[in-house]
Amino acid sequence: MVLLIGEPMAFYTSVNRYGNSILYRGYNDSGAAISQKYKFKPTLYMESREDSRYHSLFGKPLQPIQFDSMREAKEFAEKYEGVPNFAVHGTTNYIHQFITDKFPKDIKFNISDVNVVNFDIEVASDNGFPTPEEAAYPIISIALKSSKSSVYQVWGLDTYDSSKTEIDMHGDLIQYHHCNSEEDLLAKFLGYWTKNYPDVITGWNSRFFDIPYIVNRISMLGSEAAMKRLSPWGSVNERTVKSLNRELLAFELVGIQQADYLELFKKFGYSYGNQESFKLDHIAYTVLGEKKLSYEEHGNLYTLYKEDHQKFIDYNIKDVQLVDRIDQKMGLISLALTMAYRGGVNVSDTFGVVGIWESIIYRRLLNNNVICPAKQIQKVPYAIVGATETSVAKPGSEAREKGKSHAIAGGYVKDPHVGSHDWVVSFDLNSLYPNIIVQHNISPETICRDHTIRFPQGVDYYLSKHDRSTTIDDKYAVCASGVPFERSKQGIIPELIVDYYAERSTIKKEMLATQSEYEKTKDKKLESKINQLENNQMAIKILLNSLYGALANKYFKYFDNALAESVTLTGQTVIKWAEQCMNKAMNDITQANKDYIVAIDTDSIYVNMGPLVKKFEPKDPVKFLDKICKDHFEPVMAKSYDQFFFVMNGYIPRMEMAREVIADRGIWTAKKRYILNVHNSEGVQFAEPKLKMMGIEAIKSSTPEVVRDKFKEIFKVIINSDERTTQKFISDFKNEFSSLDPEKVAFPRGVTQLDKWKDRRTIYAKGTPI
């Protein structure tokens, strides 16, 4: 288990490859920062006729071969790639191999040693938003704060009096550097930066704005050498990152890990639900109840800079302060570090799933003297079932395998019973995909590679079974894909899942015990330990939930359509099995023959229990539904899943379905578009009902803010009143809407490629989209 404790210990902060060298930055066991260049000699493995302590994933004996350099190892692997009976084994990600060689066991780290620098730049642009690709406008202020100091460092081009700051902080916590020009500002900033190189840098959209802008701006001013000083190794690498059909410019400052807080929030901030906007102003208000410093009296930021430089610098500092306070509350930097050290990877690898999971599997296998393949595993012959109209993956979308034109089947999403329903109760399967992998022992080395041994394929086939098929061999656990998996041994992926679950359970028990002790003593050391334990259990949870994403990614070393669809098709069968079971249980009580399942989404069913409330007329419907779910429906579901386990000849039973929310009203407009008025969630009773919304316009950033606010209000009206009241609310807002200023009701939209459509004579060119 990765621990975060106060005592000194050796750990890395950044490991990079540079030619045949490994560039290493970190801390020694005395807590001192170190930077070292290693000539790394990697090891690969070849099959051997003699027995050996090392074996391949499929049990063949292997002999290690150590190379003098990474280039030599690379050339060797390329030379024998595709040569029959001459497979190369071992990871060719030499950064992962180096980290594992240096830290073969659990990697412990001290968060207080890590220098996390949060920074923000401001640019003088009076003509729209500046682009980092062009970096055409001067940088006029920079603010930053290191996690090792409480003081904000600020560089600006005019006078500033920290004792007169409007921000809620003492002026002594701001050190202002007055600069004579942009060149002077950047020179002084670099002077500080090189004396205090960060281990991790963060900010709000720092990866795609602040860092590329400052890199390009310093280069544009004529100093490539100065620009390279941004890296402690004097190496800056340009990257092009594809995001939402756009190509974004990014730079790697070698030796410094980037953890853009906007990306962190998007990936790990899901506890705050869907966001109508990811602007810092909105997220800060959502998390902290605070907003950015307003400058509306000046019209725009450039005018603020010209008219009130004191407030302009405060604005810059406030942005850094907000990110710092968000992290104090959410702890996402610490979470990302915890995940990185658990996986034996750099922090940047935690934003994806492939690299970190390949490293986790590599480390576990090596610990057992099992060597991973050097290249992607050989796939078994398998015909993809593909997506359907009820799959999450849309029909016709590209498959995640080269040469295919159809998608892997996704999760099952039922066409909902559109309209309003009284007393809706949802049931949720615990970690559906990870538990399917364990229950059916889905792993690359357990899949039956004899293509002549296959079983019936299809969700409906297994839904109709209430006994084990005579065609199923007892040696195999079967999936709805028809693919069998060996039951003689547990696969590496199920093994990791089981161990992670057990470890998370242990951590959570320790965390609860520590919380109990803290309530008695209020010991600050215990508060720190609670945060550490919380990060550990959250890191495991996130990794487990991301595992299927890796398994279905065509770049994953263990990718195979047969593995991916074995998970998703079995997932469809499992949730439809719940639908059958629940409908039968409901009809047994109501003596009807109806479909009570309002909606299904991958691992959840939503049940209309209004007829039960109407039939029994309880004084407290919420308590009644809570009790009947606990005492009747959950045991019925458990017994039904025991039957499913028997039918599929599973390896270890793992399906657990529990009641999630009780809502007195639920409204569906389409798939994944609903509102629930929730009274109780997972046993927690709310003093006042809470609205749970999915896919509704009120949480879409494309809807004008004034309309979003009214949406939220009308949902409460719809839930708690009648049609006449609702119609009046709509009529009143229609009149109000007509009187609002255009900027209040306009659709919020971004505009790009303006230069492409401009024309000197007619302002805009012919054919310009309007």
C-alpha positions in Angstrom: 0.0 0.0 0.0 1.3 3.5 -0.8 1.6 5.6 2.3 1.9 9.4 2.7 3.6 10.0 6.0 5.9 12.7 7.4 9.1 10.8 7.8 11.9 11.2 5.2 12.0 8.5 2.4 13.4 8.1 -1.0 11.0 8.5 -4.0 11.0 9.9 -7.5 9.1 12.9 -8.8 9.9 12.7 -12.5 11.6 10.0 -14.6 12.3 10.8 -18.3 14.2 9.1 -21.1 16.8 11.1 -23.0 18.6 9.0 -25.6 20.3 6.2 -23.7 20.0 8.0 -20.4 17.3 8.2 -17.7 16.8 11.7 -16.3 15.8 11.2 -12.6 14.5 13.8 -10.2 13.3 13.0 -6.7 14.2 13.0 -3.0 16.6 10.8 -1.1 15.8 9.2 2.2 17.0 12.3 4.0 14.4 14.4 2.3 17.0 16.2 0.1 16.1 16.9 -3.6 18.3 15.1 -6.1 18.7 15.2 -9.9 20.7 12.4 -11.5 21.4 11.0 -15.0 21.6 7.3 -15.3 23.0 5.1 -18.1 20.2 2.5 -17.9 20.9 -1.1 -18.9 17.4 -2.6 -19.6 16.5 -6.3 -19.5 14.4 -8.3 -22.0 13.6 -12.0 -22.0 13.7 -14.8 -24.6 12.1 -18.2 -24.6 14.4 -21.0 -23.3 14.5 -24.8 -23.7 15.8 -25.1 -20.2 13.7 -24.5 -17.1 14.1 -21.0 -15.5 12.9 -19.0 -12.6 11.2 -16.7 -15.1 8.2 -17.7 -17.2 6.0 -16.0 -19.8 2.3 -15.1 -19.1 1.5 -18.4 -20.8 4.0 -20.5 -18.7 6.9 -20.8 -21.1 10.4 -20.7 -19.5 12.4 -17.5 -20.2 16.0 -16.4 -19.9 16.9 -12.7 -19.2 19.2 -10.7 -21.5 20.6 -7.5 -20.2 21.6 -4.8 -22.8 24.2 -2.1 -22.5 21.8 0.6 -23.6 18.1 1.2 -24.3 19.0 1.7 -28.0 20.6 -1.7 -28.1 17.5 -3.3 -26.5 15.2 -1.5 -28.9 17.2 -2.6 -31.9 17.1 -6.2 -30.6 13.4 -6.2 -30.1 12.8 -4.7 -33.6 15.2 -7.3 -35.2 13.2 -10.2 -33.9 9.7 -8.7 -34.2 7.5 -11.1 -36.1 10.1 -13.9 -36.3 8.4 -17.2 -35.6 9.2 -18.9 -32.4 11.4 -16.1 -31.3 9.1 -13.9 -29.2 10.6 -11.1 -27.1 9.2 -10.6 -23.6 9.5 -7.8 -21.0 8.4 -4.2 -21.0 9.9 -2.0 -23.7 8.7 1.1 -21.7 12.1 1.6 -20.2 10.8 4.4 -17.8 8.5 1.8 -16.2 11.3 -0.7 -16.1 13.7 1.7 -14.5 11.2 2.8 -11.9 10.4 -0.9 -11.1 14.1 -1.8 -10.9 14.7 1.1 -8.5 11.5 0.7 -6.5 10.4 -3.0 -6.8 8.0 -2.9 -3.8 5.4 -0.4 -2.7 6.5 3.2 -3.3 6.1 5.4 -0.3 6.3 9.2 -0.6 6.2 12.3 1.5 3.7 14.8 0.1 5.3 17.6 2.2 8.6 17.2 0.2 6.9 17.6 -3.2 7.2 21.1 -4.6 3.9 21.7 -6.3 3.8 25.1 -8.1 0.4 26.6 -9.0 0.7 29.5 -11.4 -1.2 31.8 -13.8 -0.2 34.3 -16.5 -2.0 37.3 -17.7 -1.6 38.6 -21.3 -2.2 42.1 -22.7 -4.7 41.5 -25.5 -7.2 44.2 -26.5 -8.4 42.1 -29.5 -10.0 38.9 -28.3 -8.6 36.0 -26.5 -4.9 35.4 -27.1 -3.8 32.1 -28.6 -0.7 30.2 -27.2 0.2 29.0 -30.8 0.8 32.6 -31.8 1.7 34.2 -28.5 1.4 37.5 -30.2 0.7 39.6 -27.1 3.0 40.5 -24.2 2.9 38.7 -20.9 2.1 41.5 -18.4 1.9 39.6 -15.1 2.6 36.2 -13.6 1.5 34.9 -10.2 2.5 31.7 -8.5 2.4 29.9 -5.2 4.6 26.9 -4.1 3.2 24.3 -1.8 6.4 24.8 0.2 5.6 28.4 1.0 2.6 30.4 2.0 3.8 33.5 0.1 2.5 34.3 -3.4 5.2 35.4 -5.9 4.0 38.0 -8.4 5.7 39.7 -11.3 4.1 42.8 -12.9 4.9 45.9 -15.1 3.5 48.7 -12.9 3.3 49.6 -9.3 1.4 47.4 -6.8 0.9 47.8 -3.0 0.4 44.5 -1.3 -0.9 46.2 1.8 -3.9 47.4 -0.1 -4.9 44.1 -1.6 -8.7 43.5 -2.0 -8.1 39.7 -1.6 -8.9 38.1 1.7 -5.2 37.5 2.6 -2.6 39.5 4.5 -0.4 41.7 2.4 2.7 40.1 3.9 1.8 36.9 2.0 2.4 38.7 -1.4 5.9 39.3 -2.7 5.6 41.7 -5.6 8.4 42.0 -8.2 8.1 45.3 -10.1 9.5 44.9 -13.6 10.5 47.5 -16.2 9.4 45.6 -19.3 8.1 42.2 -20.5 11.7 41.1 -21.1 12.6 42.1 -17.5 9.6 40.4 -16.2 10.4 37.1 -17.9 14.0 37.3 -16.9 13.2 37.8 -13.2 10.6 35.1 -13.4 13.1 32.6 -14.9 15.6 33.6 -12.2 13.1 32.6 -9.5 12.0 29.5 -11.4 15.5 28.1 -11.9 16.4 28.5 -8.3 13.1 26.8 -7.2 12.3 24.3 -9.9 8.9 22.7 -9.3 8.3 19.0 -9.1 4.8 19.4 -10.3 3.1 22.4 -12.0 -0.6 23.1 -12.0 -3.0 25.9 -12.8 -6.4 26.3 -14.5 -5.9 25.1 -18.1 -2.1 25.6 -17.6 -1.3 22.7 -19.9 -3.0 24.2 -23.0 -2.6 27.9 -22.3 -0.2 29.2 -19.7 2.7 26.8 -20.4 2.6 26.8 -24.2 2.1 30.6 -24.2 5.1 31.3 -22.0 7.2 28.8 -23.9 6.3 30.4 -27.3 6.5 33.9 -26.0 10.0 33.5 -24.6 11.1 31.9 -27.9 9.5 34.6 -29.9 11.4 37.3 -28.0 14.5 35.6 -29.4 15.9 33.4 -26.7 15.6 29.6 -27.3 18.2 29.1 -24.6 16.1 31.1 -22.1 13.1 29.1 -23.0 14.8 25.8 -22.3 15.6 27.1 -18.8 12.0 26.3 -18.0 13.1 22.7 -17.8 15.6 21.6 -15.1 17.2 19.4 -17.7 17.2 22.2 -20.4 14.9 20.1 -22.6 11.4 21.2 -23.8 9.4 19.0 -26.1 6.5 20.1 -28.2 3.4 17.9 -28.4 0.1 18.0 -30.3 -2.8 16.7 -28.3 -6.1 15.8 -29.9 -9.1 16.8 -27.8 -12.8 16.9 -29.0 -11.8 16.9 -32.7 -9.3 19.7 -32.1 -5.5 19.7 -32.0 -4.1 21.5 -29.0 -0.5 22.6 -28.5 1.3 21.4 -25.4 4.9 21.3 -24.2 6.7 18.9 -21.9 9.1 20.6 -19.6 11.4 17.6 -19.0 11.9 17.0 -15.3 8.7 18.6 -14.2 5.3 16.8 -14.1 2.2 18.7 -15.2 -1.1 18.2 -13.4 -3.4 20.8 -14.9 -6.2 21.3 -12.4 -8.8 21.7 -15.0 -7.9 18.2 -16.3 -7.8 16.9 -12.7 -11.2 18.2 -12.0 -12.7 16.8 -15.2 -11.2 13.4 -14.5 -11.5 13.1 -10.7 -14.1 15.7 -9.7 -17.1 13.6 -10.5 -18.5 13.8 -7.0 -19.7 17.3 -7.9 -21.8 15.9 -10.8 -22.1 17.2 -14.3 -21.0 20.8 -14.7 -22.7 23.5 -16.9 -19.3 25.1 -17.3 -15.6 24.2 -16.6 -14.5 27.9 -16.3 -12.6 28.6 -13.1 -15.3 31.1 -12.0 -18.0 28.4 -12.1 -16.0 25.5 -10.6 -14.7 27.8 -7.7 -18.3 28.8 -6.9 -19.4 25.1 -7.1 -16.6 23.9 -4.8 -15.9 26.8 -2.5 -18.8 29.3 -2.9 -16.3 31.8 -4.1 -15.8 33.5 -7.5 -13.1 35.2 -9.4 -12.5 38.9 -8.8 -15.0 40.9 -10.8 -13.9 43.7 -13.1 -17.3 44.3 -14.8 -17.0 48.1 -14.1 -14.0 48.1 -16.5 -15.7 46.1 -19.3 -12.7 43.8 -20.1 -9.5 42.6 -18.6 -7.3 44.8 -20.8 -9.1 47.9 -19.7 -8.7 46.8 -16.1 -5.0 46.5 -16.7 -4.8 50.0 -18.1 -7.1 51.7 -15.6 -6.5 49.9 -12.3 -3.3 48.0 -12.2 -3.6 47.4 -8.4 -6.9 45.4 -9.0 -5.5 43.8 -12.1 -2.7 42.2 -10.0 -5.2 41.2 -7.4 -7.2 39.5 -10.2 -4.1 37.5 -11.2 -3.4 36.5 -7.6 -7.0 35.6 -6.9 -7.0 33.0 -9.8 -4.0 31.3 -8.2 -5.6 31.5 -4.8 -8.8 29.8 -6.0 -7.0 26.9 -7.5 -5.0 26.5 -4.3 -8.1 26.6 -2.2 -9.9 24.1 -4.5 -7.0 21.7 -4.0 -7.0 22.2 -0.2 -10.6 21.1 -0.3 -10.4 18.3 -2.9 -6.8 17.1 -2.7 -6.6 16.1 -6.3 -2.9 16.7 -6.6 -2.3 14.4 -3.7 -4.7 11.9 -5.3 -2.8 12.0 -8.6 0.5 11.4 -6.9 -1.0 8.5 -4.9 -2.2 6.9 -8.1 1.2 7.5 -9.8 3.2 5.9 -7.0 0.7 3.0 -6.8 1.2 2.4 -10.5 5.0 3.1 -10.6 4.5 5.8 -13.3 4.9 9.5 -13.7 2.0 11.8 -12.6 1.2 12.6 -16.3 0.3 8.9 -16.8 -2.6 9.1 -14.4 -4.6 11.1 -16.9 -4.8 8.0 -19.1 -5.6 4.4 -18.4 -3.2 2.4 -20.7 0.2 3.3 -19.3 -0.7 3.1 -15.7 -2.5 -0.3 -16.0 0.4 -1.8 -18.1 2.8 -0.8 -15.4 0.6 -2.2 -12.6 0.3 -5.5 -14.4 4.0 -5.5 -15.3 5.0 -4.9 -11.6 2.7 -7.6 -10.3 3.8 -10.2 -12.8 7.5 -9.5 -12.3 7.0 -9.8 -8.5 5.9 -13.4 -9.3 8.8 -14.0 -11.8 6.3 -13.8 -14.7 7.3 -11.6 -17.6 4.8 -9.6 -19.6 4.9 -9.8 -23.5 6.9 -7.1 -25.2 4.2 -6.5 -27.8 0.5 -6.7 -27.9 -0.9 -10.2 -27.1 -2.0 -12.4 -30.0 -5.8 -12.1 -30.3 -8.1 -15.1 -30.4 -10.4 -15.6 -33.5 -13.6 -13.8 -32.6 -16.5 -12.2 -34.5 -17.5 -8.9 -32.9 -21.2 -8.7 -32.1 -21.0 -4.9 -32.2 -23.1 -2.1 -31.0 -26.9 -2.0 -31.2 -29.5 0.7 -30.8 -29.6 0.0 -27.1 -25.8 0.0 -26.6 -23.9 3.0 -25.2 -21.5 2.7 -28.2 -23.3 4.0 -31.3 -23.7 1.8 -34.3 -21.3 2.8 -37.1 -18.7 4.3 -34.8 -15.2 3.1 -35.3 -14.1 -0.1 -33.6 -11.1 0.1 -31.4 -9.2 -2.2 -33.6 -7.5 -1.4 -36.8 -9.3 -2.5 -39.9 -12.7 -2.8 -38.3 -15.6 -0.6 -39.1 -18.1 -1.4 -36.3 -18.0 -0.8 -32.6 -17.6 -3.1 -29.7 -20.9 -3.7 -27.9 -21.4 -1.3 -25.1 -23.6 -1.2 -22.0 -27.3 -1.8 -22.3 -29.5 1.3 -22.1 -33.3 0.7 -22.2 -35.8 2.9 -24.0 -37.4 4.5 -20.9 -41.1 4.8 -20.1 -41.2 8.5 -21.0 -43.3 10.6 -18.7 -43.8 11.1 -15.0 -43.7 8.3 -12.4 -44.5 8.3 -8.7 -42.2 6.5 -6.3 -39.2 5.4 -8.4 -36.6 3.3 -6.7 -33.2 2.6 -8.3 -31.0 -0.4 -7.8 -27.3 -0.4 -8.7 -24.8 -3.2 -9.3 -21.6 -2.8 -7.4 -18.6 -2.1 -9.8 -20.3 -4.1 -12.6 -17.4 -4.5 -15.1 -14.6 -5.2 -12.6 -16.8 -7.8 -10.8 -17.7 -9.5 -14.2 -14.0 -9.8 -14.9 -13.5 -11.6 -11.6 -16.7 -13.7 -11.7 -15.9 -15.0 -15.2 -12.1 -15.0 -14.7 -11.6 -12.8 -17.8 -7.9 -12.4 -18.5 -5.5 -12.7 -21.5 -3.9 -15.9 -20.2 -7.2 -17.6 -19.1 -9.1 -17.1 -22.3 -9.5 -20.4 -24.2 -7.2 -20.1 -27.2 -8.6 -23.3 -28.9 -11.0 -21.7 -31.3 -12.9 -25.0 -31.7 -14.1 -24.6 -28.1 -16.8 -22.0 -28.2 -20.3 -21.7 -26.7 -23.5 -20.1 -27.8 -23.2 -16.3 -28.3 -25.9 -13.8 -27.4 -27.5 -12.0 -24.5 -31.0 -13.4 -25.2 -29.7 -17.0 -25.2 -28.4 -16.8 -21.7 -31.4 -14.8 -20.4 -33.7 -17.7 -21.4 -31.6 -20.2 -19.4 -32.4 -21.2 -15.9 -30.1 -24.2 -15.8 -26.6 -24.8 -17.0 -26.4 -25.6 -20.7 -25.3 -29.2 -21.4 -22.9 -27.7 -24.0 -20.9 -25.9 -21.3 -17.7 -27.7 -20.2 -17.2 -27.6 -16.4 -13.6 -26.5 -17.0 -14.7 -23.1 -18.3 -16.5 -20.0 -17.1 -18.7 -18.8 -19.9 -19.6 -15.2 -21.0 -22.4 -14.0 -23.1 -19.9 -13.5 -25.9 -19.7 -17.3 -26.1 -16.0 -17.1 -25.2 -14.9 -19.5 -22.4 -12.3 -18.8 -19.7 -10.3 -21.4 -17.8 -11.3 -22.1 -14.2 -8.2 -24.0 -13.2 -6.3 -20.8 -12.1 -7.1 -17.2 -11.4 -6.1 -14.7 -14.1 -3.7 -11.8 -13.4 -6.4 -9.2 -14.0 -9.0 -10.8 -11.7 -6.3 -11.4 -9.2 -5.4 -7.7 -9.1 -9.1 -6.7 -8.8 -9.6 -9.0 -5.9 -6.5 -7.8 -4.1 -7.4 -4.2 -4.7 -10.9 -4.7 -3.3 -9.5 -6.4 -0.2 -6.9 -3.6 0.3 -9.5 -0.9 -0.2 -11.7 -2.6 2.4 -8.9 -2.7 4.9 -8.0 1.0 4.2 -11.6 2.1 4.7 -11.9 0.2 8.0 -8.7 1.9 9.2 -10.0 5.3 8.0 -13.3 4.8 9.9 -11.3 3.8 13.1 -9.1 6.9 12.7 -12.0 9.2 12.1 -13.6 7.8 15.3 -10.4 8.5 17.2 -10.1 12.0 15.7 -13.6 12.9 16.9 -12.4 12.1 20.5 -9.0 13.7 20.4 -9.0 16.3 17.5 -5.4 15.4 16.9 -4.1 17.2 13.8 -1.8 14.2 13.0 -4.9 12.0 12.7 -6.6 14.5 10.4 -3.6 14.2 8.1 -3.7 10.4 8.3 -7.4 10.4 7.4 -6.7 12.4 4.3 -3.9 10.0 3.3 -6.1 7.0 3.8 -9.0 8.7 1.8 -6.6 9.3 -1.1 -5.4 5.7 -1.0 -8.9 4.2 -1.1 -10.0 6.7 -3.8 -7.0 5.9 -5.9 -7.9 2.2 -5.8 -11.5 3.0 -6.6 -10.6 5.1 -9.6 -8.1 2.5 -10.9 -10.7 -0.3 -10.7 -13.3 1.8 -12.5 -10.8 2.6 -15.2 -9.7 -1.0 -15.9 -12.3 -1.8 -18.5 -11.4 1.4 -20.4 -7.9 0.0 -20.7 -9.1 -3.4 -21.7 -11.1 -2.0 -24.5 -8.4 0.4 -25.8 -6.7 -0.8 -29.0 -3.3 0.6 -27.7 -3.4 -1.6 -24.5 -0.9 -4.4 -24.5 -3.7 -6.9 -23.5 -6.4 -5.6 -25.8 -8.6 -8.2 -27.5 -12.1 -7.7 -28.8 -13.0 -11.1 -27.3 -12.0 -9.9 -23.8 -13.7 -6.5 -24.2 -17.0 -7.9 -25.5 -17.0 -10.7 -23.0 -17.3 -8.0 -20.4 -19.9 -5.8 -22.0 -22.2 -8.5 -23.4 -22.1 -10.3 -20.0 -22.8 -6.9 -18.5 -25.9 -6.5 -20.7 -27.0 -10.0 -19.7 -26.5 -9.3 -16.0 -28.6 -6.1 -16.0 -31.4 -7.6 -18.1 -31.4 -10.6 -15.7 -32.1 -8.0 -12.9 -34.9 -6.6 -15.1 -36.5 -10.0 -15.4 -36.1 -10.8 -11.7 -37.5 -7.5 -10.5 -40.5 -7.5 -12.9 -41.4 -11.0 -11.6 -41.0 -10.0 -8.0 -43.2 -6.9 -8.6 -45.9 -8.8 -10.5 -46.0 -11.5 -7.8 -47.0 -8.7 -5.3 -49.3 -6.7 -7.6 -50.8 -9.7 -9.3 -50.4 -7.9 -12.6 -48.4 -8.5 -15.7 -46.6 -5.2 -16.3 -43.2 -3.9 -17.0 -42.2 -1.9 -13.9 -38.7 -1.1 -15.0 -38.9 2.5 -16.1 -35.3 2.7 -17.3 -32.0 0.9 -17.4 -28.5 2.4 -17.8 -25.6 -0.1 -17.9 -25.5 -1.1 -14.3 -28.7 0.4 -12.8 -32.4 -0.2 -13.0 -35.1 2.3 -12.1 -38.3 0.6 -10.8 -41.8 2.1 -10.6 -42.9 1.2 -7.1 -45.9 3.6 -7.1 -48.3 0.6 -7.4 -46.8 -0.8 -4.1 -47.3 2.5 -2.3 -50.9 2.7 -3.7 -51.6 -0.9 -2.7 -50.3 -0.8 0.9 -50.9 3.0 1.6 -48.1 3.3 4.2 -47.9 6.4 6.4 -44.3 6.9 5.5 -43.7 5.7 1.9 -39.9 6.3 2.1 -39.5 4.1 5.2 -41.9 1.5 3.7 -39.9 1.3 0.4 -36.6 1.2 2.3 -37.7 -1.7 4.4 -39.3 -3.7 1.5 -36.2 -3.3 -0.6 -33.9 -4.4 2.2 -36.0 -7.3 3.5 -37.5 -8.6 0.2 -36.2 -7.3 -3.1 -32.4 -7.3 -2.3 -32.6 -11.0 -1.1 -34.6 -11.9 -4.1 -32.0 -10.3 -6.4 -29.2 -12.1 -4.5 -30.8 -15.5 -4.9 -31.4 -14.8 -8.6 -27.7 -13.9 -9.2 -26.7 -17.1 -7.5 -28.7 -18.8 -10.3 -27.0 -16.7 -12.9 -23.6 -17.7 -11.5 -24.6 -21.4 -11.8 -25.9 -21.0 -15.4 -22.7 -19.3 -16.5 -20.4 -21.7 -14.5 -18.7 -18.8 -12.9 -15.3 -18.8 -11.2 -16.1 -16.6 -8.1 -19.6 -15.2 -7.4 -19.4 -11.3 -7.4 -22.7 -9.9 -8.5 -24.2 -7.7 -5.8 -27.2 -5.4 -6.4 -28.3 -2.9 -3.7 -31.0 -0.2 -3.5 -29.6 3.2 -4.3 -32.2 6.1 -4.3 -35.9 6.5 -3.4 -37.6 9.3 -5.2 -41.2 10.3 -4.8 -41.3 11.6 -8.4 -39.2 10.7 -11.5 -39.6 12.2 -15.0 -38.0 10.8 -18.1 -37.8 12.5 -21.5 -35.5 10.1 -23.3 -32.5 7.8 -22.6 -30.2 9.2 -20.1 -32.4 12.3 -19.6 -34.3 12.3 -16.4 -35.1 14.1 -13.1 -35.5 12.4 -9.7 -36.8 14.1 -6.5 -34.7 12.0 -4.1 -35.6 11.5 -0.5 -33.2 8.8 0.5 -29.9 7.7 -1.1 -28.1 4.5 -0.1 -29.8 4.7 3.4 -29.0 8.4 3.9 -32.3 10.3 4.6 -32.4 13.9 3.4 -34.1 16.6 5.5 -35.2 18.1 2.2 -35.5 16.2 -1.1 -32.7 16.7 -3.5 -33.0 16.9 -7.3 -30.9 14.5 -9.3 -30.7 15.4 -12.9 -29.1 13.7 -15.9 -28.9 15.0 -19.5 -31.3 17.9 -18.8 -30.7 21.3 -20.4 -30.3 23.0 -17.0 -26.8 21.4 -16.7 -25.7 22.0 -20.3 -23.3 24.9 -20.8 -24.8 25.5 -24.2 -28.0 26.9 -22.5 -28.0 30.6 -21.5 -27.3 31.0 -17.8 -30.6 32.8 -17.1 -32.5 29.9 -18.7 -30.5 27.3 -16.8 -31.5 29.0 -13.5 -35.2 29.0 -14.5 -34.9 25.3 -15.5 -33.8 24.5 -12.0 -36.7 26.5 -10.6 -39.3 24.9 -12.8 -38.1 21.4 -12.1 -39.1 22.0 -8.4 -42.4 23.4 -9.5 -43.1 20.4 -11.7 -42.2 18.0 -9.0 -44.1 19.7 -6.2 -47.2 21.3 -7.8 -49.8 20.9 -10.5 -50.0 21.7 -14.2 -51.7 25.0 -13.7 -48.9 26.3 -11.5 -46.3 25.1 -14.0 -48.1 26.8 -16.9 -48.2 30.1 -15.0 -44.5 29.8 -14.2 -43.7 29.3 -17.9 -45.9 32.3 -18.9 -44.3 34.6 -16.4 -40.8 33.7 -17.5 -41.8 34.1 -21.2 -42.7 37.7 -20.4 -39.5 38.2 -18.4 -37.4 36.6 -21.1 -38.7 39.1 -23.8 -37.5 42.0 -21.7 -34.0 40.8 -21.0 -30.9 42.2 -22.7 -29.5 40.2 -25.7 -26.3 39.3 -23.9 -28.4 37.7 -21.2 -30.4 35.4 -23.5 -27.8 34.7 -26.2 -26.5 31.1 -26.5 -23.0 30.8 -25.0 -20.8 29.8 -27.9 -17.1 29.8 -28.7 -15.8 30.9 -32.0 -12.6 29.7 -33.7 -10.7 30.2 -37.0 -11.9 33.8 -37.4 -9.0 34.6 -39.7 -10.2 31.9 -42.1 -13.4 33.8 -42.9 -12.3 37.4 -42.7 -12.2 39.7 -45.8 -10.6 43.1 -45.9 -13.3 44.6 -48.2 -16.5 43.0 -46.9 -15.4 42.2 -43.3 -16.4 38.5 -43.7 -15.9 36.2 -46.7 -18.6 34.6 -48.8 -19.9 31.4 -47.3 -19.0 32.4 -43.7 -21.1 30.4 -41.2 -23.5 32.8 -39.4 
